[in-house]
Amino acid sequence: MLKTPIARGVALATLGATLAIPSMAQAEFIKDSKAGLELRNFYFNRDFREDAGQSKREEWAQGFLLRYESGFTEGTVGFGVDAMGLLGVKLDGGDGTAGSDLLPADGSGGSQDEYSHITYAAKARVSKSTLKVGDLQLKNMAIASSDGRLLPQTFQGGQITSMEVDGLTLDAGYLNRVNNRNSTNNEVMTLSNRGSARTPNASGILSTGGAANESDDFRYLGGSYKVMDNLTASYYYSKLEDMYKQHSFNLVHVLPLADKQSLKTDVRYARSKDDGSTNVDNKAFGAMATYSLSGHSFGLGYQQMKGDTGFAYVGGTDPFLVNYVQIGHFGNQEEKSWQARYDYNFASIGIPGLTFMTRYLTGDNVDRGAQSDGKEWERNTDIAYIFQDGALKNLGVRWRNATMRSNFARDIDENRLIVSYTLPLL
């Protein structure tokens, strides 16, 4: 049922593009449609704890995310469309404190007052297989769109997922452009963690043969299989043309121990090699064990890099690493790192919607050539509350705090305050 005039407008606009479809086929297309407007207010403050260069990045902005997902038309092959309208508006900051990735740069050291773009993707479904072509938000072992700022990162390309066999999910895709979190343009992709011959970084990744750090071809193929009810195995192969190729493996096991108790084990391994124009050579191992008791969760993680470089991934995305956290990823050349984490869900004591998380990570043994080994540590705290009822129902408030110290990168103190509200339209 259409609930609001805005919802009717979204549905009618979509119908206008599907007039050629018989009315009976349109029934499921409209009936299964979903639409919502998310309001995201984001304050970001990063203090570099030094006077040299830009000592602080501080911005405050308001985001509007209108999402629409249609159902599928009836028939052997069902067709549909997904779309997003995205708008970011500066509220404060940017003059001398730009660079938070909330807003695009204005070319003079500040940030733009506003930016917007529209994404859309056509989709088709046959049985339990779905093809999407257009603008995509992705989340798998090979590539994960970042949504850690005002507006989400999207990619241009195609993706097919299949669940024809019970317990088995297959996933394949081709991407040629990226629209980053603070951008309105679809651009070629880059290799993250990359330095240059003159300015190498702790990852040790360099270009060879003078090739530019750009690629318009990313491909992946993989999937996951539910071996048992409590054990899932996954594998992905991916390649960023000319930059790197990667094999990724993952095992997740959940062991029930007693009433409201369990032990979750998450093991990850990735092998990355160059694809002609870089020196990428990395073996990344990570494991995280989490013991849960009622509302409490206690986690311990370990991550180790081996090879001539650090971990390779597409620039701006969230790398599939156990120790990828608020600021750092602890995936530098030869780095070894540990993580201790604690979570608490206050619903266990009658306060649903309130959650708390804190973690501490320490890494060392970073290969910096002739310089001493690199060391770093990071501490995160995350407190969030979603109102459960009343006039503020579904309003979410989140405070994220981080401290990072390193002998090879800038020291950072960081705070993020995020207030969000999603209004269902369909």
C-alpha positions in Angstrom: 0.0 0.0 0.0 1.3 3.5 -0.8 1.6 5.4 2.4 2.6 9.0 1.5 2.4 11.4 -1.5 6.2 11.1 -1.8 5.9 7.3 -2.0 3.2 7.6 -4.7 5.6 9.8 -6.6 8.4 7.3 -6.5 6.1 4.5 -7.6 4.5 6.5 -10.4 7.9 7.6 -11.7 9.0 4.0 -11.9 5.8 3.0 -13.6 6.5 5.6 -16.3 9.5 3.6 -17.4 7.6 0.3 -17.5 4.5 1.2 -19.5 5.4 -1.5 -22.0 5.0 -4.2 -19.4 1.4 -5.7 -19.3 -0.6 -4.6 -16.2 -0.7 -8.1 -14.7 3.1 -8.2 -14.8 3.3 -4.9 -13.1 1.5 -6.2 -10.0 4.5 -7.8 -8.3 6.8 -5.0 -9.5 4.8 -2.5 -7.4 3.6 -4.8 -4.6 7.2 -5.8 -3.6 8.6 -2.3 -4.0 10.5 -0.6 -1.1 11.4 3.0 -0.6 12.9 5.0 2.3 14.5 8.3 3.1 17.5 8.3 5.4 18.6 11.5 7.0 22.2 11.3 8.1 23.8 14.1 10.2 27.6 13.7 10.5 30.2 15.6 12.5 33.8 14.5 12.0 36.9 15.8 13.9 40.4 14.4 13.4 43.2 16.0 15.4 46.7 15.1 14.2 48.3 16.1 17.5 51.0 18.2 15.9 51.5 21.7 14.4 53.2 20.7 11.1 51.0 20.8 8.0 47.3 20.6 8.4 46.8 19.8 12.1 43.1 19.1 12.0 40.3 17.9 9.8 36.9 19.0 10.9 33.6 19.2 9.1 29.8 18.9 9.8 27.3 17.9 7.1 23.8 16.7 6.5 23.1 13.8 4.1 19.8 12.8 2.4 19.6 9.3 1.0 16.5 8.4 -0.9 16.5 4.6 -1.7 14.0 2.8 -4.0 14.0 -1.0 -4.7 11.3 -2.3 -7.0 9.9 -5.8 -7.0 10.2 -8.0 -10.1 7.7 -8.3 -12.9 5.9 -11.7 -13.2 6.9 -14.4 -15.7 9.9 -16.7 -16.2 12.2 -13.7 -16.3 11.3 -10.9 -13.9 12.6 -7.4 -14.4 13.0 -4.5 -11.9 15.0 -1.4 -11.0 16.9 0.0 -8.0 17.7 3.7 -7.6 19.2 6.1 -5.0 19.0 9.9 -4.9 22.0 11.2 -2.8 22.5 14.8 -1.5 25.1 16.2 0.9 25.0 19.7 2.4 27.8 21.4 4.3 26.8 22.8 7.7 30.2 23.9 9.0 33.9 23.5 8.4 36.1 23.0 5.4 38.1 26.3 5.4 41.5 25.0 6.4 40.0 21.9 8.0 38.8 20.1 4.9 39.7 16.5 3.9 37.4 14.5 6.2 35.8 12.8 3.1 32.4 14.1 4.1 32.4 16.6 1.3 34.2 17.1 -2.0 37.1 19.6 -2.1 36.4 23.0 -3.7 39.9 23.3 -5.3 41.1 26.1 -2.9 41.7 24.2 0.3 38.1 24.1 1.4 35.1 22.0 0.7 32.0 22.4 -1.5 28.7 23.6 0.0 26.8 20.7 -1.4 27.0 17.8 -3.8 24.5 15.3 -5.2 24.0 12.4 -7.7 21.6 9.8 -8.7 22.4 6.1 -9.0 20.3 3.4 -10.8 20.5 -0.2 -11.7 18.4 -2.5 -13.8 17.9 -6.0 -12.6 16.6 -9.3 -13.9 15.7 -12.5 -12.0 15.4 -16.1 -13.2 14.5 -18.7 -10.6 17.0 -18.0 -7.7 19.5 -16.1 -9.8 19.7 -12.3 -10.1 21.6 -10.0 -12.5 22.1 -6.3 -11.7 23.7 -3.8 -14.2 24.3 -0.2 -13.3 25.3 1.4 -10.0 26.0 -1.1 -7.3 26.8 -1.2 -3.6 28.8 -4.4 -3.0 29.8 -6.3 0.1 31.8 -9.5 -0.2 35.3 -10.8 0.4 36.7 -9.4 -2.8 35.3 -5.9 -2.6 33.1 -4.0 -0.1 31.7 -0.5 -0.7 32.6 1.9 2.1 29.7 3.6 3.9 31.7 5.2 6.7 31.0 8.8 5.8 28.1 11.0 4.8 27.2 9.2 1.6 28.0 5.6 0.4 30.6 4.5 -2.2 29.1 2.9 -5.3 30.5 1.1 -8.3 29.5 1.0 -12.0 29.3 -2.4 -13.5 27.4 -5.7 -13.3 26.9 -8.4 -10.7 25.2 -11.8 -10.8 24.3 -13.9 -7.7 22.9 -17.4 -7.7 21.3 -19.5 -4.9 20.0 -22.4 -7.0 21.6 -25.0 -4.7 20.6 -25.0 -1.0 23.3 -23.6 1.1 25.4 -22.4 -1.8 25.7 -18.8 -2.9 27.7 -18.0 -6.1 28.7 -14.4 -6.9 30.4 -12.8 -9.9 31.0 -9.3 -11.1 32.7 -6.8 -13.4 33.3 -3.2 -12.4 34.8 -0.3 -14.5 34.2 2.8 -12.4 33.8 4.0 -8.8 31.9 6.9 -7.3 33.7 7.6 -4.0 32.1 8.7 -0.8 32.8 12.4 -1.3 32.4 12.5 -5.1 29.7 13.0 -7.7 31.8 11.5 -10.6 32.3 7.9 -11.7 36.1 7.6 -12.0 38.6 4.8 -12.7 39.7 2.7 -9.8 43.0 2.9 -7.9 45.2 0.5 -5.9 45.1 1.4 -2.2 48.2 1.2 0.0 50.4 2.3 -2.9 53.4 4.6 -2.6 55.9 5.7 -5.3 59.6 5.2 -5.9 60.2 8.6 -4.2 57.6 8.3 -1.4 57.2 4.6 -0.4 54.8 4.0 2.4 54.7 1.2 5.1 52.9 -1.1 2.7 55.9 -1.3 0.4 53.6 -1.4 -2.7 55.2 0.4 -5.7 54.4 0.7 -9.4 56.8 -0.9 -11.9 57.4 0.3 -15.4 56.1 3.8 -14.7 52.4 2.7 -14.9 49.7 5.0 -13.5 47.9 3.9 -10.4 44.6 3.5 -12.3 42.5 0.7 -13.7 39.1 0.5 -15.3 38.7 -3.3 -15.0 38.0 -5.2 -11.7 36.6 -8.7 -11.8 35.7 -11.2 -9.1 34.2 -14.7 -8.8 33.4 -16.6 -5.7 30.8 -17.6 -3.2 30.1 -19.3 0.1 28.8 -22.7 1.1 27.1 -23.7 4.3 28.9 -26.9 5.1 26.9 -27.4 8.3 24.4 -25.3 10.2 27.2 -23.7 12.2 30.0 -23.8 9.6 30.3 -21.6 6.4 33.2 -21.8 4.0 33.9 -19.0 1.4 36.3 -18.4 -1.5 36.8 -15.5 -3.9 39.1 -14.8 -6.8 39.5 -11.1 -7.8 41.7 -9.0 -10.1 42.3 -5.3 -10.5 43.7 -5.2 -14.1 47.4 -4.3 -14.2 47.5 -3.9 -10.3 46.9 -7.2 -8.5 45.2 -10.5 -8.4 44.0 -12.2 -5.2 42.7 -15.5 -3.8 40.7 -15.1 -0.6 39.5 -17.8 1.8 37.3 -17.6 4.8 35.9 -20.1 7.4 33.3 -19.1 10.0 32.2 -21.5 12.7 29.8 -20.9 15.6 29.9 -23.4 18.5 26.9 -23.3 20.9 28.2 -23.9 24.4 25.2 -23.5 26.7 22.1 -21.3 27.2 23.0 -17.9 25.7 26.6 -18.9 25.3 28.6 -19.5 22.1 32.1 -19.3 20.6 32.5 -17.9 17.1 35.7 -18.4 15.1 36.4 -16.4 12.0 39.6 -17.4 10.0 40.8 -15.5 6.9 43.6 -16.0 4.4 44.4 -14.1 1.2 47.2 -14.5 -1.3 47.9 -11.4 -3.4 50.3 -11.0 -6.4 51.1 -8.3 -8.9 49.2 -8.2 -12.3 52.0 -6.7 -14.4 52.5 -3.1 -13.2 53.2 -3.3 -9.5 55.3 -5.3 -7.1 52.4 -6.7 -5.0 53.4 -9.8 -3.1 51.5 -10.5 0.1 50.1 -13.4 2.3 47.6 -12.1 4.8 46.4 -14.4 7.7 43.8 -13.4 10.3 41.7 -15.1 12.9 39.2 -13.7 15.4 37.6 -15.8 18.2 34.6 -14.3 20.0 33.0 -15.7 23.2 29.4 -14.5 23.8 27.6 -14.8 27.1 24.1 -13.2 27.3 24.7 -9.5 26.3 28.5 -9.7 26.6 31.0 -10.6 23.8 34.7 -11.0 24.3 36.9 -11.2 21.2 40.6 -11.8 20.6 42.1 -11.4 17.1 45.5 -12.0 15.4 46.7 -10.8 12.0 50.0 -11.3 10.2 51.3 -10.1 6.8 54.0 -11.9 4.9 55.8 -11.1 1.6 57.4 -8.2 -0.1 54.5 -5.8 0.3 51.4 -5.2 2.5 47.8 -6.1 1.7 46.4 -4.9 -1.6 42.8 -3.7 -2.2 40.8 -1.3 -4.3 41.2 2.3 -3.1 38.5 3.6 -0.8 36.9 0.3 -0.1 36.8 -1.7 3.2 39.5 -4.4 3.1 38.5 -7.9 4.2 40.9 -8.0 7.2 40.3 -9.0 10.8 42.1 -6.0 12.1 40.6 -3.4 9.8 39.1 -0.9 12.3 38.1 2.8 12.5 41.4 4.4 11.4 43.9 1.7 10.6 43.9 -1.7 8.9 47.2 -3.1 10.3 48.0 -4.6 6.9 51.4 -3.1 6.3 54.5 -5.1 5.1 55.4 -7.9 7.5 53.2 -6.4 10.2 51.9 -8.6 13.1 49.0 -7.3 15.1 46.7 -8.3 18.0 43.2 -7.2 18.9 41.2 -7.4 22.1 37.5 -6.4 21.8 34.5 -6.2 24.2 30.9 -5.6 23.2 27.8 -5.2 25.4 24.1 -5.2 24.3 22.0 -3.5 27.0 18.9 -5.3 25.7 20.0 -8.1 28.1 19.2 -5.9 31.1 16.0 -4.4 29.6 17.4 -1.4 27.6 16.9 -2.4 23.9 18.6 -0.2 21.3 21.6 0.7 23.4 25.0 -0.9 22.5 28.6 -0.4 23.5 31.9 -1.6 22.0 35.6 -1.0 22.8 38.7 -2.5 21.4 42.5 -2.2 21.5 44.9 -3.1 18.7 48.7 -3.2 18.7 50.9 -3.9 15.7 54.7 -4.2 15.2 57.4 -5.7 13.0 56.5 -3.4 10.1 59.3 -3.6 7.5 60.6 -0.1 6.7 63.8 -1.0 5.0 66.8 0.7 6.5 64.7 2.4 9.2 63.7 0.7 12.5 60.7 -1.6 12.5 57.3 0.2 12.5 55.0 0.1 15.5 51.4 1.3 16.0 48.4 1.0 18.2 44.8 2.0 18.1 42.0 2.2 20.6 38.3 2.5 19.6 35.1 3.2 21.5 31.6 3.1 20.0 28.4 3.9 21.8 25.0 3.8 19.9 21.3 4.1 20.8 18.3 3.7 18.6 15.0 5.0 20.1 12.5 2.1 20.2 9.2 4.0 20.5 7.6 7.4 21.0 8.0 10.4 18.8 11.7 9.6 18.2 11.2 6.0 17.2 14.0 4.8 14.8 16.2 7.8 15.5 19.7 6.6 15.9 22.6 8.4 17.7 26.2 7.1 17.5 29.5 8.4 19.0 32.7 6.9 17.6 36.0 7.7 19.3 39.5 6.6 18.2 43.1 7.2 19.2 46.0 6.0 17.1 49.7 6.3 17.7 52.5 5.2 15.3 56.3 5.7 14.7 55.8 5.8 10.9 52.5 7.7 10.5 50.8 10.8 12.0 49.3 10.5 15.5 45.5 10.8 15.5 42.7 11.6 17.9 39.3 11.3 16.3 35.6 11.7 17.1 32.6 11.1 14.9 29.0 11.9 15.9 26.3 10.5 13.7 22.6 11.1 14.0 20.4 9.2 11.6 16.7 8.7 10.9 15.0 6.5 8.3 11.5 7.4 7.1 9.8 4.4 5.4 8.0 5.6 2.2 6.8 2.3 0.8 
